[in-house]
């Protein structure tokens, strides 16, 4: 979770330093729900702007189509939608953590 949250913060810092960027997509094998579930103030909501790839198969045609759609039709969230997305990210992250095997 920490790794993903840091990646989201780095993207947010880069975007703040480059205000000319009006559309972006994060393509990564990380699940940005993890970042959104612990998102700090000022860090962008990432899940709606990301395409999660399969680490074993890399990027697929379907991933490319999703990325282009995000770039062409940049998602915007109302405050209520952002709050709901954060709650869903928390739920999905907790679900993934509960299903993960414990390391011994």
Order of alpha helices (4+ residues) and beta strands (2+ residues): alpha-beta-alpha-beta-alpha-alpha
